[in-house]
């Protein structure tokens, strides 16, 4: 009876350890995230820095039909942003081409690069290369390289392009 009880307990322990190990593998950090699963439709507070210096901040709203970046003024963003004449700059991709953004807002070249990355990654996710840990890299025809970092569920956390680091807060 004692041996039977020991065998039962032992097999129960082995089963528990096996289930625990499988559970650990299943609940990992989602390293199998594919580029196709990254969600580029987002609405978030965003900050942009270049070489450890804050360049701009505001709200990025990106959906399947329209992408709008609202650049907030220093008063509302604790001095971290550029101030436009009207205090706020709204840039809609539906109204402006990438070149148009460059021409009208030369100091916001990071924005046109961000837009290029968003378009490229949404239209051709299969060309992104997984670097592990939710990071995917790519390079556009213009020679601009970028890295997209996504959270476990595929929502964009940050995009590093050229000298700029765009972080979704």
Secondary structure, DSSP 4 states (H G I P E B T S, - for coil): -HHHHHHHHHHHHHHHHHHHHHHHHHTS--TT--GGG-B--EEEEEEEEETTEEEEEEEEEE-SS-EEEEEPPTTTTTT-S---TTS-EEEETTT--HHHHHHH-GGGHHHHHHHHHHHHHHH-GGG-EEEETTEEEEE-TTS-EEEEEE-TTSBEEEEEETTEEEEE-
